[in-house]
Amino acid sequence: MGKIKQRRQLGQRYDPTGVSRRREDRAEGQTQSPSAGLRLVEEKITSVLAEERVCGLNTLASLALEEQGPACVVKTQLVAKASALLKDPSVEVRLAAAGALRNISAGGSDEVVEAMVQQEVLGPLADLLGDYRESWSSATTDLGQEASRDVDPMSNTFVHATHLLWNLCECSEEAMNVFNKEGLVHVLLRHLDPAVWGHTMALAVAECLLCVSENNPSAESVLLPVAEDLVGFISRPKEQPTDLHFATTVIGTLLNINYCTSGSNNFQLVLKVLATMLEPDPLPLVTQYASDSSGCGGTHLSMTPQELEHLILGQQLALEILSNICCPEGEQKDFTYDHDEDDWDECEDVPSGDEEEGMCEGEPMEDDASKSTLAPEVHEGISHFNLFEKTLKKVEFPEENVLQALPTLKFGPSLLTKLGVLRTRALLCLQNMSSALELKELGGAELLYSTWVKLAITVFQNTCPETELLEAATGAMRAIIDRLRQDQCDILASISQDELKSIFQAGVSCPIATVRANVTRMVGALGCLLVTQTPEKSVSSGSVFEVLNTTTEFLFKVGAHDAELWVSAEALDVIIDMYSDDKTDRLAHLVHLIDRLRGIQPGFKAKHHQQRKRLGDHRALVLTVRDNLGGFIKYKGPRAGKFSKT
């Protein structure tokens, strides 16, 4: 369980040709490395002719759309030269420069963004945005107000510059420092009202504010005095996907500055907007688009592809916000140490007294399952607006025929990617909700169990190669099992050995350590639940014994052989938890528990000595298991040993 944060997405970017192409299509027409065109770009952007500079910058923007383009560009000095053109006298050149730099920052890694910062993109960008402090207005045409802004170079330049600023600030501390020093938050606030500036500009500003307002006291000091104005934006009637997406983004900023949080007057308004954002089901709309033979979004569609993308993006953010609401700060596991690495390692080498005395006879191990600490208004709002059911709905995915059709359509690949992210966000939110809410708020034991079964089919019976999806799905499954265990639900007590086989296989063979750990914890929770709900005599005989024996074999396999020490620690921690119940004494004797733990103990300590430099956030878990293992063996050994004489 933990908070999640949205990262930059490779969505719609600056398209100098006016015709967006899929990456596969671009690759077919590209027979040489992007670096082959960089020399020509440099010649053109240093030309004395504005038309030539625009041409060179548009070529640069196109190269940045290629997979290796941004990395190739930052190896040259083109970023610095393009950045200087952000202050070019020609508005068309400024537009092309902002668009090209936006593409480089959006398509590159964090390292690419840092390289852009080193090439001094921030100064010219801050100067460009500073020009928008003064009153100005976008050009008007007969196309209408919103369409006029879309073709106005002054407006488009600001939009691309804002996206560039967002990408830089998300990855670079130096960019954030420049943002604060130059007071750019004031520039953004001037352009936040969609009624004045249109949805494209207002949404770009809102997304940038969402980024820069997180853990930024300087921005918070400016935003708090105008917080009620921001609340006014989310209070307006919202029907279109762009309106909902904008309102949801503003909510994120308000929560970042600790406004509209639980206990405030506007918190229920926040949940209402999130519920409204999550209400539409995008799957029928995606199916409708996939059935459109042209793939361009004909007039018969109930929502254009662009609107559908706004809907899905808004729902992604709504789920992220809801997930964080269900994960209060008090429940975060923040392991920080004042020692430097060498001092801490020296401490680890000192044997702990707990290793010998970790558990006294007759002292039961406590269940560390956390109880919900959410405020009452959070529980009330989630139930009132049916937010759990709405979250559960977003876990669903299109039918196979739709999945096959989408890659062949113009907006299909983008929609498919966004739906995948939406499903992952829903699973992460489901994980936090399962841990924080009461069982009745989660629809009851039967609904949770059916959800668990569906996820098991997705993860263990279908091809599911996506790392993030596997991690999110197994994390949600683990949280569901933990919830059912905490509430002593007997719905899982009848699970058979055969039903566990595919789960065991994934827990051993999956290349993703987080997935193996989630499966290990999930299996352990099943074992603990079975032990708790089974009479003592039945634990060590019949079908229950078969399941517990198989479960123990799996946990020992992970505990002894997993490549990652922290995953092994998870398995050993689960073993200690499952066998801490005194009714398992005979079972411990039958599975040779103590002898096997003694056999694992030296190897675990040796592996800890080897891997202790790279344990990171898992250090506390590993140390806890290392210290508890000796005490558990001393406690359980004599109890299990009594049965060797019978």
Rosetta blueprint (number, residue, H / E / L):
1 M L
2 G L
3 K L
4 I L
5 K L
6 Q L
7 R L
8 R L
9 Q L
10 L L
11 G L
12 Q L
13 R L
14 Y L
15 D L
16 P L
17 T L
18 G L
19 V L
20 S L
21 R L
22 R L
23 R H
24 E H
25 D H
26 R H
27 A H
28 E H
29 G H
30 Q L
31 T L
32 Q L
33 S L
34 P H
35 S H
36 A H
37 G H
38 L H
39 R H
40 L H
41 V H
42 E H
43 E H
44 K H
45 I H
46 T L
47 S L
48 V L
49 L L
50 A H
51 E H
52 E H
53 R H
54 V H
55 C H
56 G H
57 L H
58 N H
59 T H
60 L H
61 A H
62 S H
63 L H
64 A H
65 L L
66 E L
67 E L
68 Q L
69 G H
70 P H
71 A H
72 C H
73 V H
74 V L
75 K L
76 T L
77 Q L
78 L H
79 V H
80 A H
81 K H
82 A H
83 S H
84 A H
85 L H
86 L H
87 K H
88 D L
89 P L
90 S L
91 V H
92 E H
93 V H
94 R H
95 L H
96 A H
97 A H
98 A H
99 G H
100 A H
101 L H
102 R H
103 N H
104 I H
105 S H
106 A H
107 G H
108 G L
109 S L
110 D H
111 E H
112 V H
113 V H
114 E H
115 A H
116 M H
117 V H
118 Q H
119 Q L
120 E L
121 V L
122 L H
123 G H
124 P H
125 L H
126 A H
127 D H
128 L H
129 L H
130 G H
131 D H
132 Y H
133 R H
134 E L
135 S L
136 W L
137 S L
138 S L
139 A L
140 T L
141 T L
142 D L
143 L L
144 G L
145 Q H
146 E H
147 A H
148 S H
149 R H
150 D H
151 V H
152 D L
153 P H
154 M H
155 S H
156 N H
157 T H
158 F H
159 V H
160 H H
161 A H
162 T H
163 H H
164 L H
165 L H
166 W H
167 N H
168 L H
169 C H
170 E H
171 C H
172 S L
173 E H
174 E H
175 A H
176 M H
177 N H
178 V H
179 F H
180 N H
181 K H
182 E L
183 G L
184 L H
185 V H
186 H H
187 V H
188 L H
189 L H
190 R H
191 H L
192 L L
193 D L
194 P H
195 A H
196 V H
197 W H
198 G L
199 H H
200 T H
201 M H
202 A H
203 L H
204 A H
205 V H
206 A H
207 E H
208 C H
209 L H
210 L H
211 C H
212 V H
213 S L
214 E L
215 N L
216 N L
217 P H
218 S H
219 A H
220 E H
221 S H
222 V H
223 L H
224 L H
225 P H
226 V H
227 A H
228 E H
229 D H
230 L H
231 V H
232 G H
233 F H
234 I H
235 S H
236 R L
237 P L
238 K L
239 E L
240 Q L
241 P H
242 T H
243 D H
244 L H
245 H H
246 F H
247 A H
248 T H
249 T H
250 V H
251 I H
252 G H
253 T H
254 L H
255 L H
256 N H
257 I L
258 N L
259 Y L
260 C L
261 T L
262 S L
263 G L
264 S L
265 N L
266 N L
267 F H
268 Q H
269 L H
270 V H
271 L H
272 K H
273 V H
274 L H
275 A H
276 T H
277 M H
278 L H
279 E L
280 P L
281 D L
282 P H
283 L H
284 P H
285 L H
286 V H
287 T H
288 Q H
289 Y H
290 A H
291 S L
292 D L
293 S L
294 S L
295 G L
296 C L
297 G L
298 G L
299 T L
300 H L
301 L L
302 S L
303 M L
304 T L
305 P H
306 Q H
307 E H
308 L H
309 E H
310 H H
311 L H
312 I H
313 L H
314 G H
315 Q H
316 Q H
317 L H
318 A H
319 L H
320 E H
321 I H
322 L H
323 S H
324 N H
325 I H
326 C L
327 C L
328 P L
329 E H
330 G H
331 E H
332 Q L
333 K L
334 D L
335 F L
336 T L
337 Y L
338 D L
339 H L
340 D L
341 E H
342 D H
343 D H
344 W H
345 D H
346 E H
347 C H
348 E H
349 D L
350 V L
351 P L
352 S L
353 G H
354 D H
355 E H
356 E H
357 E H
358 G L
359 M L
360 C L
361 E L
362 G L
363 E L
364 P L
365 M L
366 E L
367 D L
368 D L
369 A L
370 S L
371 K L
372 S L
373 T L
374 L L
375 A L
376 P H
377 E H
378 V H
379 H H
380 E H
381 G H
382 I H
383 S H
384 H H
385 F L
386 N L
387 L H
388 F H
389 E H
390 K H
391 T H
392 L H
393 K H
394 K L
395 V L
396 E L
397 F L
398 P L
399 E L
400 E H
401 N H
402 V H
403 L H
404 Q H
405 A H
406 L H
407 P H
408 T H
409 L L
410 K L
411 F L
412 G H
413 P H
414 S H
415 L H
416 L H
417 T H
418 K H
419 L H
420 G H
421 V H
422 L H
423 R H
424 T H
425 R H
426 A H
427 L H
428 L H
429 C H
430 L H
431 Q H
432 N H
433 M H
434 S H
435 S H
436 A H
437 L L
438 E L
439 L H
440 K H
441 E H
442 L H
443 G L
444 G L
445 A H
446 E H
447 L H
448 L H
449 Y H
450 S H
451 T H
452 W H
453 V H
454 K H
455 L H
456 A H
457 I H
458 T H
459 V H
460 F H
461 Q H
462 N L
463 T L
464 C L
465 P L
466 E L
467 T H
468 E H
469 L H
470 L H
471 E H
472 A H
473 A H
474 T H
475 G H
476 A H
477 M H
478 R H
479 A H
480 I H
481 I H
482 D H
483 R H
484 L H
485 R H
486 Q H
487 D L
488 Q L
489 C L
490 D H
491 I H
492 L H
493 A L
494 S L
495 I L
496 S L
497 Q H
498 D H
499 E H
500 L H
501 K H
502 S H
503 I H
504 F H
505 Q H
506 A H
507 G H
508 V H
509 S H
510 C L
511 P L
512 I L
513 A H
514 T H
515 V H
516 R H
517 A H
518 N H
519 V H
520 T H
521 R H
522 M H
523 V H
524 G H
525 A H
526 L H
527 G H
528 C H
529 L H
530 L H
531 V H
532 T H
533 Q H
534 T L
535 P L
536 E H
537 K H
538 S H
539 V H
540 S L
541 S L
542 G H
543 S H
544 V H
545 F H
546 E H
547 V H
548 L H
549 N H
550 T H
551 T H
552 T H
553 E H
554 F H
555 L H
556 F H
557 K H
558 V H
559 G H
560 A H
561 H H
562 D L
563 A L
564 E L
565 L H
566 W H
567 V H
568 S H
569 A H
570 E H
571 A H
572 L H
573 D H
574 V H
575 I H
576 I H
577 D H
578 M H
579 Y L
580 S L
581 D L
582 D H
583 K H
584 T H
585 D H
586 R H
587 L H
588 A H
589 H H
590 L H
591 V L
592 H L
593 L H
594 I H
595 D H
596 R H
597 L H
598 R H
599 G H
600 I H
601 Q H
602 P H
603 G H
604 F H
605 K H
606 A H
607 K H
608 H H
609 H H
610 Q H
611 Q H
612 R H
613 K H
614 R H
615 L L
616 G H
617 D H
618 H H
619 R H
620 A H
621 L H
622 V H
623 L H
624 T H
625 V H
626 R H
627 D H
628 N H
629 L H
630 G H
631 G H
632 F H
633 I H
634 K H
635 Y H
636 K H
637 G H
638 P H
639 R H
640 A H
641 G H
642 K H
643 F H
644 S H
645 K H
646 T L
